[in-house]
Amino acid sequence: ELSPATRFDVVQLFEVDGMRILFGNGQGRGWRAAGGPLPVYKYKLEVSMDGEKWSTVVDQTRNTISRDTVFDDFTPTTCRFVRLTVTDWPKNTQLGIIDFTVFGTPSGHLPAAVATPTYYQLPLDKPTNERK
């Protein structure tokens, strides 16, 4: 797959339910700054708990609406990773994203990366009066 994609690890569990993208063509704030017509962008948003298995929550890969700012709401989903893939854009210009925001709320913490040791049946330190 040669579509440009970016992946984010939010390092915490989030329940996400919406996204916003402000596309730009590399020449300022979107196509309006360049004076051209608004382009059609095609994209998808996927979420994952482990960064390996992905579920699509927004599929705009068949989008036909011209706009440089998009808002998408979707069913609330708990995840740790978010991946945005742009599948098509006007090929006569550079692909640019000025802002990408995923909306949601924290929903939990991940287990610690390093296990906290548990001690049990430790020998007690005994003072010694022995001299050698």
Secondary structure, DSSP 8 states (H G I E B T S, - for coil): --S-EEEEEEEEEEEEEEEEEEEE-SSSSHHHHHTS---B-EEEEEEESSSSS-EEEEEETT---B-SEEEEEEEEEEEEEEEEEEEE--TTS--EEEEEEEEEEEEE----SS------S-----------
